[in-house]
Amino acid sequence: METIDRPDTLPLKTKIGFGICDVGGNLFFTTLSFQLTIFLTDIVGLSAALMGVALLLGRVVDAFSDPVMGFISDRTKSRWGRRRPYIFFGSIPLAVFFILMFTKPVWITTQQGLFAWVTVIYFLMTTSYTIVNIPYSALTPDLTRDYNEQTVLNGYRMSFAVVGTLIAAGAAMPIVGMFGTKASGYTAMGVIFGLIILGTAWTTFFTVKEPVVKNRVSSDGVLKEYLSVLKDKVFLRILVPWGLYISGVTIVAGTLIYFFQYIYGNRELTTLVMLALLVTALVFIPVWVKISQKIGKKRSYMTGMSIFSTTVLIVAFTADRVPLPVLMLYMVLAGIGLSTHYVMPYSLIPDVVENNYAETGKRREGIYYGLWTFFSKLGQAVSALIIGTVLALVHYAPGLEQSLTAKAGIRILIGPVPVIVIITGILIMTGYPISGRKYEEILQRIKEREEKNA
C-alpha cells in the first residue's frame, strides 16, 4: 500500500527546481538532433550509411538499460529518495561521454574503426542519459497526482526544456565557429554543454525534496514487469505515437542544416531559423497548457502535431523560393505546433501510471518511464538510420555541391517522410481514452482501493 503526501498544488520553488534539470536534458537531446549527424558525416568522416547503422545499433544495445533502470528506480530506498541519487551520480558520466561524442577521434583512420568508436561512445552516453532521465521523469507522479497540476508542472519543465533547446540551437554553431578548426569547435561545444548538463542536474538534486513513498512492489522480475506494461493498451495509445513523433521531429531537425547549407545556400541561416522555431515553441507552452484545460491533452497534442507537420511539408518545397520574412512566418507556425511536443507528452504519462495503479494496486512509474525513454531513443535512432540511408541512396557528398538527386533527397527528408511518420502517430493516438473526467473516475477508484487496504 502506498503512503505519500502529494499536495494538489506545488510551491513555485518545487516547480522551478524540478523543471531546471531539463535545461540540460533537452540541451542534450537537441544537440544530438541538430548537430550529431552532420558532425559524424562531415567532420568525423564516417559514411552516411555507417553513421545511421552505428546510431541505431548503439540505441538497440542501450535498450536493455531502460527497463533495468526503471525497475531499479522503483525499488530503490535511500535517504535521498528513490529518484534523486541517480540524477546526481548519473549526470557525471553523462557529461563525460557527451564531450567524447563530439570529439573527433583523430587516431582512428578507418571506417571500421570510426564505426566502432561511434557505436560504443553513443551507447555509453545514452545509457548515462537513461540513468538520469528515467528517475527524473518518474518524479512527476511522485510530486503530484492532480490532473491539471501535472500539466502545469510539466509546463514548467518544458519551458526549461525549450531554454535548453534554445541554447543548443543558438550557441552550438557560434561556438564551433569560434575555435580554430571545426573539429576543435565541436569539442569546445561538447565541454560547455556537458558542464551545463551536469550543473542543471545537480541543481534539481539539491532543490527538490522527494516525497517518501512506500510502494506495494511486485515480486515479478524486470522482464515480466515490462511485458505486463506492454499489454497496457491505454499506454500503447500514447507510447507508439510518442516514438513516431520523436522520429518525425528528429528527422526534420537533423535535416535542417543540410537543407540550409546545400539547398538554401546559407548554412548560417540555420541558427536564425531554429531560434524562430524554438522561441515560438517556448512562448506558446503556457498557451497550450490553457488550451489543454479546455479541450484536453490528447486533442491539444494531436492539433499541435498536425500544425507542425503541415508547415514542414510547405517548407520542404517552398522555403528556398520565398522571401526571408515568409520563411520566418513558416517557422513561427511550425513552432506553435511543436510547442505541444514539449508540454503534452510528459503530462499524459502520469494519467496512465495512475490508471494502472487503480487497476493493479502496484506503482510502476519507473517501468513506464523506462519504456517512454526507450521509445524516445528508438525514435531518434530510427530517424538517424532514415537520414543516413536516404543520404546514401541519393549519393550525398559531404562538403561538395550536391546533385539534383541529392537535393531532392534532402527535400523528401525534411517534408514528406516526417509528415507520414507523424500522421501515423496522430491516427493511433485518436484511440487514447483518458480525459479529465475519466481521470477523476480513476482517482475515485484509487481512493476506494486505498480505503479498503487501509
N, C-alpha and C positions, 0 to 999 in steps of 0.2 A: 504494500500500500504506500501511496505517495504522501509525504508531508512536506509542504513547501509554502513559503509566504511570498506570493507573487501579486503585487498590487496591480489594480486595473490601470492606474496612471503612474508612469515612471517619472522620477525627477529629471530635470534637464541635464544635470551632471552625468547621470547614467546614460542618457541618450547620446550625448556628445562623446563620452568616454567609450561607449560601445561602438559608435559609428566610425571613430577615427582610425581604427585598425584597417578599415577598407580603403583608406588612402593608399597604404602600401599594397594591400591585396589587389586593388584594381590598377595600380601603377604596374604591378607585376603582369597582370592579365593583359592590359592594353599594350604594354611594350612588346610582349610576345606576339600579340595580334598584328600590330602595325609594323614592327621592325624586324622580327626574327627571320622571316622567310627571305627577305631581301638581303639581310646580313649574311645568311648562310650561303645564298647563291652568288651574290656579287662581291662579298668581302672575303669570306672563308674559302669560297671556290668550290663548294660542294654542288654537284649537279642537281638540277631541279627535281629529277625523278628520285634520286637517292635521298634528297632532303625530305621529301614527302614521306618516304618509307621510314626513314630514321625517326621522325617525329611521331608517326603512328606507332611504330614498334616501341618507342620509349613510353608512350601512353598505355599501350596494351600491357606491358610488363608492370608498369606503375599501377594498373587497375587493381592488383592484389592488395595494395596498401590501403585503398579506400575502404573496403569492407572491414579490414582488420582495425583501422584507426577508429571507425565509428563504433565497432564492437568494444574496443578498449576504452574509448572515451565514456561510453555509457556505464561502464563498470569501475571506473577509476574512483578511488577515495583518497583524498589528501586534504591537508589543512588549507590548501589554496582552492579547493573545489575539484569538480570533475573536468572542467574545460581549460581553465587558466594556465595550468602548468605547461600544457602543450603549446599554447600561444607564446609563452615566454621562451622555452627552450627550442622549440621548432623553428623559430624565426632566425636563429643563428645560422644553421646550415642553409636555410633558405636564402639568406643574403649572400653567403659564400658561393653557392652554386649558381645563383643568378649572375654574379660577377663573372664566373668562369664561362657561363653560357655565352656571354658577349665578349669573350676574349679569343682572338684568333690563335689557334694552335700552330704557330709558325714552324714548329719542329716536326709537324706531320705533313708529308708531301704527297701521299697517295690518296685516291678517292676512297679506298677501303679503310684506310686509317682515319680519315675525316669522318666517314660514316660511323665507325665505331665510337669515336670521341663524342660526336653529337648525340648519338643514341644513349650512351652512358651518362653524360652530364645532364641531358634532358630528363632522363629517368630519375636521377638523384635530386635534381631541382624540383621536379613536380611531386616527388614523394615528400620532400620537405614542405612543400606547399600544402599537401594533404594533412600533414601533422598539425599545421597551424589552422588551416581553413575549416576543416570539419568540426573540431571542437568550438571554434569561434562562431560558426554559423549555428551550431546547435544551442548556443546560448539564448537565441531568440525566444523559443518557447519556455526556456527556463526562467527568463526575466519577466514575461507577462503572458497571460492567457487571453486577454481581452482582444476581440476580433479587430477592432479599429486601431487599438493601441499598438498591435503588432505591425499594422501598416505604417503608422506614424514612426515607430521605432526603426523600421526598415527604410522609411523616408529619410531619416537622419543618416542611416548607414549609407544609403545610396547617394545622398548628397556628398558625403565624404568620398564615396567611390568615384563620383564624377570629378571631384577635385584631383584624385589620383590619376584619373584618365586625362585630365587637362594638363597635368604636369608631364605625363608621358607624351602627349600629343604636342605640347608647346615647347618642351625643353629638350626632347631627345635629339632632334636634328641640329638645333643650335649648338648643343654640347659636342656632338660629333664633329661639327664644322670648326670648333674652336681648337681642337687638338691635332696638330700635325697631320698625320695620315688618318684615313678613315678608320683603320683598324684600332689605332690608339684612342680615337674619339669614341668608338663604341665601348672600349674598355672603361674609359672615364665615365661614360654614361652608366655603365653597369655598377661601378663603385658608388656613384652618387645615389642612384636609385636603390641600390642594395642597402645603403645606410638608412634611407627613408623607410624602406620596408621594415627594417629592424626597429627603428625608433617608434614608428606608429604602432607596431605590435606591442612593444613594451609599454607604451602609453596606455593602451587598453588594459593590459595586465594590471597596472598599478592604480587605475582609476575606477574600474568596475568591480563591485563586490558581488560575487557569485552566490545566489541563494543556495541554501542547504536542501538537497533533495535526497530522499530515501526512496529508492525505486524497488518495485517488485521486479527483480531481474530474472529473465528467463534462464533456464539451465541449458537451453539449446546451444549448440556450437555456432560459430560465426557463419558457416555455410548455410546451415538450416535457418538461421535468423534472416539471412538475406534472401533466401528462396521464399520465405514466408512473406517478406515485404514486397517482393516482386510479384506476388499473387494479388497484391492490393490494387484492384482495378481503378480505384479513385486516384491513387498515386500515379499510376501509369498514364493517366489522362493529362497530367502536367509534367511528368518526368520525360516522356518521349518528346513532346513539343519543346521542352526546355533544351534538350540536346540538339534538336533541329534548329531552333532559334539561334543557339550559340554557334552552330556550324554556319548558318547563313550570314550572321553578323560578322563572324570572323573571316569568312571568305571576302566580304566587302572590305573589311578593314585591312586585310593582308594584301589586297589587290590595289588599293587606292594609290600607293606610292608608285607602283608600276604604271598605273593609268596616267598619273600626272607627269611622270618622267618621260614615258615613251609615246603617249598619245596626245596629251595636252601640251607637252613640250616645256613644262615649267615645274620641275621637281620641288622647288622651294615653296610653291603654292600649296603643297600638301599640308604644311603646318597650319596655314590660314584656314583652309577648308575644314580640317579636323577640329580646330578651335571653334569655328562657327557651328559645327555639328554638335560638339560636346557642351559648349556653353548653353546652347539652346536646350539640350537634354537636362542640364543642371537646373536651369530656370523653370522648366516645366515639371520637375519632380513634385513640388507641392501642389501644382495644379492637378496632376493626375491622382495624387492622394485624395484630394477633394472630390474629383470625378468618381473615383472608385467607391467612395462612400455613398454615392448616388446610384451608380449603375452596376457596382460590383467589381471585384478584382479581375475575374475572368474576362468579362466584356471589355474592360479597360485595356487589358493586356492584348487581346485579340485586335482591338481597334488600333492601338498603337503600332503593332507589328504590320498591320495592313497599310497604314500610312507610310511606314518606313520602306516596305518592300515596293510599293507603288513608286515612291520617289526615286529609289536607287535604279529602278528599271528605266526611268526617264533619264537619269544622269548618265547611264551607260551609253546611250545612243545620241544624246544631245549636248552633253556638258562641254565638249570641245568646240561647239558651234554657237554658243550663246555668250553674251557679254558677262563679265565678271559679276556684276550685281545680280543677274539672274541665277548664276551658279550659286552665289551665296544664299539666295532665296531657296534654292533646292536643298541646300544643306540645313537651313532652318527648318524646313518642312520635315526632312529626314530626322532631325534632332528631336522634333516634337514627338514623332513616333517612337524613336529609340529610347526616349525617356522612360517609357513603360517597361523596357527591358531591364532597367536598373531597379525600379522600385517594386514591381509586381511579383516577380518570381519568389523572392525570399519572404514575401508576406503571404504566399499561398501555402508553403510547406508546413508552417505551424498548424494550419487548419487540418491538414492531412494527418499530422502527428497526433493531434487531439482526437480525431476521428478513430484512428487505430487504437488509441488508449481506451476510448469509450467502448470499443468492440472487444478488446482483449484483456484490458486491465494491466497491460505492460507498456512501459515507456521505452521507445526505441529511437529517440532523437538522433543519436549518433549513426544508427543504421540508415535512417532516411537521408541524413545529410551526407553520409558516405556515398550512397548511390547518386545523390544530387551532384556532388563534386566529381564523381567518376564520369557522369554524363556530360558535365561541362568540359572536362578534359578530353573526353572522347569526341565531342563536337569540335573542339579546337584541333585535335589530331586529324580527324577526317577532313576538316577544311584544309589543313596543310597538305594532306595527300591529294585532295582535289586540285588545289592550286598547282602543286608540283607536277601532277600528271598532265593537266591541261597545258601548262607551260612547256613541258617536254614534247607533247604531241604537236604543238604549233611551232616547235623549233625556236623557242625563246633564246636569245643570245645576250648574256649579261653585258651591259655597258655599251652595246652597239646599237646602231639603227635597226629597228625591228621591221620585219617583213609585214605585208598586209595581212597575212595569215596569223602572225603572232599578235598583231594589234587586234584582230578580230577575236582571238582567244582571250585577250585581256578584257575586252568589252563583254564577252559572254560571262567571264568570271565575276565581273562587278555588277551584272544585272540579272540575266535570265537564270543562271544557276542558283544563286542565293534566293531568288524570288520563289522558285519552285520548291526549294527546301522549306522556306518559311511558310508558304501557303499550306504545305503538307502538315506542318505543326499546327496551324490555325484550325484546320479541319478536324484534327484529332482532339484538340482542346475543346471543341464545341460540346463534347460529352462530359466535361468536368461538372460534377453535380453540386459542389458545396457553395451555397450563397450565404449571405449574412443571416437570413432566417434559419437556414439549415444548420449553421454553426451554433446558433443559440440552442437548437434541439440537441446538438452534440454535447454542449456544456451541461445541459439538464441531465442527460444520460450519465455523464461523468459524476455529477453531483449525487445522483441516486446510487451509483456504484460505490462511491466513497462513503456515503452514509451507511450503506449496507455492510461495508467491510470495516467500519469504524469500531 
